Amino acid sequence: MTRDEETLAAALLIKKQHGADAPVYVAEQIGAQVIAGDEAGVARWQEIGSALAELLKPSH
């Protein structure tokens, strides 16, 4: 599985588990990583957040 596939899988799981609150959950995780001083964690959660944002875009 590629990194992009792992990121998409994580975003899909978060969407399934948290529904409309999924963006809030991701933001909380980013905040926790910031507080912990984990730059790699922040970057990873931002990647997941970007994938989630794509999943939540209305289709045209």
MOPAC internal coordinates of N, CA, C and O (Angstrom, degrees):
PM7 1SCF
backbone

  N    0.0000 0     0.00 0     0.00 0    0    0    0
  C    1.4588 1     0.00 0     0.00 0    1    0    0
  C    1.5323 1   107.62 1     0.00 0    2    1    0
  O    1.2310 1   120.96 1   -47.44 1    3    2    1
  N    1.3159 1   115.76 1   132.56 1    3    2    1
  C    1.4655 1   120.01 1   179.11 1    5    3    2
  C    1.5269 1   110.63 1   -79.19 1    6    5    3
  O    1.2310 1   121.18 1   -13.34 1    7    6    5
  N    1.3032 1   115.34 1   166.66 1    7    6    5
  C    1.4671 1   120.37 1   177.94 1    9    7    6
  C    1.5321 1   110.66 1   -59.99 1   10    9    7
  O    1.2310 1   120.70 1   138.39 1   11   10    9
  N    1.3393 1   116.26 1   -41.61 1   11   10    9
  C    1.4688 1   119.76 1   179.09 1   13   11   10
  C    1.5272 1   111.14 1   -62.87 1   14   13   11
  O    1.2310 1   120.50 1   140.77 1   15   14   13
  N    1.3189 1   116.65 1   -39.23 1   15   14   13
  C    1.4643 1   120.34 1   177.96 1   17   15   14
  C    1.5235 1   111.02 1   -66.60 1   18   17   15
  O    1.2310 1   120.41 1   140.30 1   19   18   17
  N    1.3250 1   116.83 1   -39.70 1   19   18   17
  C    1.4645 1   120.73 1   177.54 1   21   19   18
  C    1.5290 1   110.33 1   -63.85 1   22   21   19
  O    1.2310 1   120.87 1   139.09 1   23   22   21
  N    1.3313 1   115.94 1   -40.91 1   23   22   21
  C    1.4652 1   120.80 1   179.52 1   25   23   22
  C    1.5199 1   110.52 1   -63.93 1   26   25   23
  O    1.2310 1   120.39 1   135.22 1   27   26   25
  N    1.3159 1   116.85 1   -44.78 1   27   26   25
  C    1.4611 1   121.13 1   178.95 1   29   27   26
  C    1.5237 1   110.72 1   -64.24 1   30   29   27
  O    1.2310 1   120.41 1   138.27 1   31   30   29
  N    1.3289 1   116.83 1   -41.73 1   31   30   29
  C    1.4679 1   120.44 1   178.48 1   33   31   30
  C    1.5279 1   110.59 1   -61.61 1   34   33   31
  O    1.2310 1   120.51 1   137.68 1   35   34   33
  N    1.3168 1   116.63 1   -42.32 1   35   34   33
  C    1.4704 1   120.22 1   178.51 1   37   35   34
  C    1.5208 1   110.40 1   -62.86 1   38   37   35
  O    1.2310 1   120.55 1   135.54 1   39   38   37
  N    1.3273 1   116.56 1   -44.46 1   39   38   37
  C    1.4666 1   120.58 1   179.94 1   41   39   38
  C    1.5266 1   111.04 1   -62.68 1   42   41   39
  O    1.2310 1   120.28 1   138.31 1   43   42   41
  N    1.3320 1   117.07 1   -41.69 1   43   42   41
  C    1.4636 1   120.50 1   178.90 1   45   43   42
  C    1.5285 1   111.24 1   -63.43 1   46   45   43
  O    1.2310 1   120.59 1   137.63 1   47   46   45
  N    1.3265 1   116.48 1   -42.37 1   47   46   45
  C    1.4603 1   120.35 1   179.78 1   49   47   46
  C    1.5288 1   110.96 1   -64.37 1   50   49   47
  O    1.2310 1   120.50 1   136.82 1   51   50   49
  N    1.3179 1   116.66 1   -43.18 1   51   50   49
  C    1.4647 1   120.85 1   179.29 1   53   51   50
  C    1.5245 1   110.03 1   -63.93 1   54   53   51
  O    1.2310 1   120.34 1   138.68 1   55   54   53
  N    1.3299 1   116.95 1   -41.32 1   55   54   53
  C    1.4630 1   120.38 1   177.11 1   57   55   54
  C    1.5232 1   110.65 1   -60.80 1   58   57   55
  O    1.2310 1   120.61 1   136.26 1   59   58   57
  N    1.3391 1   116.43 1   -43.74 1   59   58   57
  C    1.4630 1   120.47 1  -179.80 1   61   59   58
  C    1.5263 1   111.43 1   -65.09 1   62   61   59
  O    1.2310 1   120.38 1   136.91 1   63   62   61
  N    1.3358 1   116.88 1   -43.09 1   63   62   61
  C    1.4628 1   120.89 1  -176.00 1   65   63   62
  C    1.5227 1   113.42 1   -75.54 1   66   65   63
  O    1.2310 1   120.09 1   146.44 1   67   66   65
  N    1.3281 1   117.43 1   -33.56 1   67   66   65
  C    1.4634 1   120.33 1  -171.16 1   69   67   66
  C    1.5264 1   114.34 1  -113.78 1   70   69   67
  O    1.2310 1   120.05 1   171.74 1   71   70   69
  N    1.3127 1   117.52 1    -8.26 1   71   70   69
  C    1.4559 1   120.86 1   177.03 1   73   71   70
  C    1.5155 1   113.09 1    53.27 1   74   73   71
  O    1.2310 1   120.69 1    49.66 1   75   74   73
  N    1.3147 1   116.29 1  -130.34 1   75   74   73
  C    1.4631 1   121.42 1  -177.53 1   77   75   74
  C    1.5214 1   112.72 1   -64.13 1   78   77   75
  O    1.2310 1   120.27 1   160.35 1   79   78   77
  N    1.3210 1   117.10 1   -19.65 1   79   78   77
  C    1.4678 1   120.97 1   179.29 1   81   79   78
  C    1.5260 1   112.84 1   -88.40 1   82   81   79
  O    1.2310 1   119.74 1  -176.52 1   83   82   81
  N    1.3232 1   118.10 1     3.48 1   83   82   81
  C    1.4650 1   121.28 1  -177.94 1   85   83   82
  C    1.5281 1   113.24 1   -56.53 1   86   85   83
  O    1.2310 1   118.90 1   135.54 1   87   86   85
  N    1.3463 1   119.71 1   -44.46 1   87   86   85
  C    1.4687 1   118.54 1   178.77 1   89   87   86
  C    1.5365 1   112.51 1   -62.20 1   90   89   87
  O    1.2310 1   120.75 1   144.40 1   91   90   89
  N    1.3193 1   116.16 1   -35.60 1   91   90   89
  C    1.4671 1   120.04 1   177.98 1   93   91   90
  C    1.5274 1   109.92 1   -65.57 1   94   93   91
  O    1.2310 1   120.59 1   137.68 1   95   94   93
  N    1.3154 1   116.47 1   -42.32 1   95   94   93
  C    1.4588 1   120.93 1   178.95 1   97   95   94
  C    1.5308 1   110.69 1   -59.62 1   98   97   95
  O    1.2310 1   120.59 1   133.95 1   99   98   97
  N    1.3249 1   116.47 1   -46.05 1   99   98   97
  C    1.4628 1   120.37 1   179.84 1  101   99   98
  C    1.5343 1   110.10 1   -63.24 1  102  101   99
  O    1.2310 1   120.30 1   137.33 1  103  102  101
  N    1.3103 1   117.03 1   -42.67 1  103  102  101
  C    1.4706 1   120.32 1   178.41 1  105  103  102
  C    1.5294 1   110.83 1   -60.84 1  106  105  103
  O    1.2310 1   120.43 1   140.25 1  107  106  105
  N    1.3210 1   116.77 1   -39.75 1  107  106  105
  C    1.4715 1   120.54 1   178.00 1  109  107  106
  C    1.5318 1   110.71 1   -63.74 1  110  109  107
  O    1.2310 1   120.90 1   140.51 1  111  110  109
  N    1.3289 1   115.88 1   -39.49 1  111  110  109
  C    1.4648 1   119.55 1   179.50 1  113  111  110
  C    1.5253 1   111.05 1   -67.10 1  114  113  111
  O    1.2310 1   120.60 1   140.44 1  115  114  113
  N    1.3231 1   116.46 1   -39.56 1  115  114  113
  C    1.4687 1   120.09 1   176.43 1  117  115  114
  C    1.5207 1   109.49 1   -62.14 1  118  117  115
  O    1.2310 1   120.48 1   134.76 1  119  118  117
  N    1.3264 1   116.68 1   -45.24 1  119  118  117
  C    1.4632 1   120.86 1   178.79 1  121  119  118
  C    1.5150 1   112.18 1   -59.73 1  122  121  119
  O    1.2310 1   120.37 1   139.12 1  123  122  121
  N    1.3189 1   116.90 1   -40.88 1  123  122  121
  C    1.4661 1   120.80 1   179.50 1  125  123  122
  C    1.5203 1   110.63 1   -64.32 1  126  125  123
  O    1.2310 1   120.62 1   142.11 1  127  126  125
  N    1.3216 1   116.41 1   -37.89 1  127  126  125
  C    1.4643 1   119.69 1   179.15 1  129  127  126
  C    1.5259 1   111.05 1   -70.14 1  130  129  127
  O    1.2310 1   120.52 1   143.50 1  131  130  129
  N    1.3140 1   116.61 1   -36.50 1  131  130  129
  C    1.4662 1   120.63 1   176.15 1  133  131  130
  C    1.5237 1   109.60 1   -61.23 1  134  133  131
  O    1.2310 1   120.61 1   131.45 1  135  134  133
  N    1.3268 1   116.44 1   -48.55 1  135  134  133
  C    1.4660 1   121.05 1  -179.98 1  137  135  134
  C    1.5246 1   110.95 1   -60.22 1  138  137  135
  O    1.2310 1   120.74 1   142.29 1  139  138  137
  N    1.3315 1   116.19 1   -37.71 1  139  138  137
  C    1.4647 1   120.73 1  -179.87 1  141  139  138
  C    1.5263 1   112.25 1   -76.27 1  142  141  139
  O    1.2310 1   120.51 1   169.18 1  143  142  141
  N    1.3177 1   116.63 1   -10.82 1  143  142  141
  C    1.4563 1   120.25 1  -178.86 1  145  143  142
  C    1.5250 1   112.95 1    74.61 1  146  145  143
  O    1.2310 1   120.34 1  -156.52 1  147  146  145
  N    1.3139 1   116.95 1    23.48 1  147  146  145
  C    1.4614 1   122.30 1  -177.50 1  149  147  146
  C    1.5286 1   110.10 1   -96.40 1  150  149  147
  O    1.2310 1   120.95 1   -87.89 1  151  150  149
  N    1.3232 1   115.79 1    92.11 1  151  150  149
  C    1.4658 1   120.12 1  -177.27 1  153  151  150
  C    1.5239 1   112.06 1   -64.17 1  154  153  151
  O    1.2310 1   120.45 1   142.06 1  155  154  153
  N    1.3336 1   116.75 1   -37.94 1  155  154  153
  C    1.4664 1   119.82 1   178.49 1  157  155  154
  C    1.5278 1   110.18 1   -65.92 1  158  157  155
  O    1.2310 1   120.48 1   141.90 1  159  158  157
  N    1.3250 1   116.70 1   -38.10 1  159  158  157
  C    1.4629 1   120.63 1   177.20 1  161  159  158
  C    1.5137 1   111.65 1   -64.62 1  162  161  159
  O    1.2310 1   120.79 1   138.89 1  163  162  161
  N    1.3237 1   116.10 1   -41.11 1  163  162  161
  C    1.4696 1   120.29 1   177.25 1  165  163  162
  C    1.5249 1   109.30 1   -60.34 1  166  165  163
  O    1.2310 1   120.64 1   132.48 1  167  166  165
  N    1.3307 1   116.38 1   -47.52 1  167  166  165
  C    1.4617 1   120.44 1  -178.19 1  169  167  166
  C    1.5297 1   110.79 1   -62.05 1  170  169  167
  O    1.2310 1   120.36 1   138.80 1  171  170  169
  N    1.3139 1   116.93 1   -41.20 1  171  170  169
  C    1.4706 1   120.48 1  -179.36 1  173  171  170
  C    1.5201 1   111.16 1   -64.47 1  174  173  171
  O    1.2310 1   120.28 1   134.35 1  175  174  173
  N    1.3340 1   117.08 1   -45.65 1  175  174  173
  C    1.4633 1   119.85 1   179.44 1  177  175  174
  C    1.5216 1   111.12 1   -67.45 1  178  177  175
  O    1.2310 1   119.96 1   149.67 1  179  178  177
  N    1.3157 1   117.67 1   -30.33 1  179  178  177
  C    1.4658 1   119.57 1   175.62 1  181  179  178
  C    1.5268 1   110.35 1   -67.17 1  182  181  179
  O    1.2310 1   120.29 1   141.76 1  183  182  181
  N    1.3373 1   117.05 1   -38.24 1  183  182  181
  C    1.4712 1   120.53 1   175.61 1  185  183  182
  C    1.5265 1   110.22 1   -61.34 1  186  185  183
  O    1.2310 1   121.07 1   134.59 1  187  186  185
  N    1.3141 1   115.56 1   -45.41 1  187  186  185
  C    1.4684 1   120.05 1   179.12 1  189  187  186
  C    1.5304 1   109.88 1   -63.06 1  190  189  187
  O    1.2310 1   120.61 1   139.00 1  191  190  189
  N    1.3201 1   116.43 1   -41.00 1  191  190  189
  C    1.4602 1   120.58 1   177.96 1  193  191  190
  C    1.5190 1   112.45 1   -61.56 1  194  193  191
  O    1.2310 1   120.52 1   140.61 1  195  194  193
  N    1.3189 1   116.61 1   -39.39 1  195  194  193
  C    1.4674 1   120.03 1   177.66 1  197  195  194
  C    1.5202 1   111.14 1   -65.07 1  198  197  195
  O    1.2310 1   120.74 1   137.76 1  199  198  197
  N    1.3308 1   116.19 1   -42.24 1  199  198  197
  C    1.4618 1   120.10 1   178.00 1  201  199  198
  C    1.5294 1   110.45 1   -63.87 1  202  201  199
  O    1.2310 1   120.67 1   138.97 1  203  202  201
  N    1.3149 1   116.33 1   -41.03 1  203  202  201
  C    1.4599 1   120.71 1   178.53 1  205  203  202
  C    1.5243 1   110.69 1   -63.02 1  206  205  203
  O    1.2310 1   120.41 1   137.91 1  207  206  205
  N    1.3194 1   116.83 1   -42.09 1  207  206  205
  C    1.4676 1   120.78 1   179.03 1  209  207  206
  C    1.5310 1   110.43 1   -59.61 1  210  209  207
  O    1.2310 1   120.46 1   140.57 1  211  210  209
  N    1.3303 1   116.72 1   -39.43 1  211  210  209
  C    1.4697 1   119.89 1   177.51 1  213  211  210
  C    1.5281 1   110.93 1   -64.88 1  214  213  211
  O    1.2310 1   120.77 1   139.61 1  215  214  213
  N    1.3275 1   116.12 1   -40.39 1  215  214  213
  C    1.4616 1   120.10 1   179.23 1  217  215  214
  C    1.5328 1   111.91 1   -65.47 1  218  217  215
  O    1.2310 1   120.64 1   148.29 1  219  218  217
  N    1.3027 1   116.38 1   -31.71 1  219  218  217
  C    1.4649 1   120.59 1  -175.84 1  221  219  218
  C    1.5171 1   113.71 1   -89.14 1  222  221  219
  O    1.2310 1   120.25 1   173.73 1  223  222  221
  N    1.3326 1   117.13 1    -6.27 1  223  222  221
  C    1.4681 1   120.08 1   178.15 1  225  223  222
  C    1.5215 1   109.40 1   -63.57 1  226  225  223
  O    1.2310 1   120.91 1   -44.13 1  227  226  225
  N    1.3351 1   115.86 1   135.87 1  227  226  225
  C    1.4753 1   117.62 1   175.73 1  229  227  226
  C    1.5379 1   109.37 1   -66.18 1  230  229  227
  O    1.2310 1   120.36 1   -41.90 1  231  230  229
  N    1.3066 1   116.91 1   138.10 1  231  230  229
  C    1.4654 1   119.92 1   177.81 1  233  231  230
  C    1.5190 1   109.57 1   -82.64 1  234  233  231
  O    1.2310 1   121.52 1   -34.67 1  235  234  233
  N    1.3012 1   114.70 1   145.33 1  235  234  233
  C    1.4708 1   119.44 1  -178.42 1  237  235  234
  C    1.4961 1   110.69 1  -107.85 1  238  237  235
  O    1.2310 1   120.10 1   180.00 1  239  238  237

